[in-house]
């Protein structure tokens, strides 16, 4: 397990007065790469939010790590996840979760 000393993305946003477009691009690139890696390996995080996006090092925004896999689910290519209970943090849920629609893996890279 990595030692994450840089705080969360939420803390970074709350603390920083102005975030540049370059900083946002660097952070988003890392988040999207991490989500792509999870999805490629058939995992859904199910609670991705700024509080669960951490920086490994202080004052280094190029050191993103995703935390809190307590709600993560392994899913195969044909499996549907039915959200009978709305898993995750409501403000960050996907619309299909809020509307209790099934979630399936969509592989855009095949």
Phi, psi and omega in degrees: 000135181282147171274120184253101187261354189266002181082182183264164175299323178300314178297320179299313181295316181295326185277327187272129181285314179230127177252126184284161177299323178295320178295316179298316180298317180295316179295312181296322178301315180294319179297313181295323175296319179293317178296318177301316179299314179299312183294322177299329179262018172065037175241138172250127182291313176072003174208046181281119182205165183304329179291338181258006174253114188245157173257132180293323186234147176296140176057032179221097183280000177262026183231049183290142172219141179262135184241175174061076178265022182298332180256003183298147181229137172272134183224139176265176187300332187249358184281144172253139173257119176260124182266079175293327171246143184279093183282132177113191180263122190309314183297341183247008181288150173289149180305323181294331176290314182297323182270009179058029175274148179293149178249133177235160177282130174246118182258102182280352188254010180260000000 
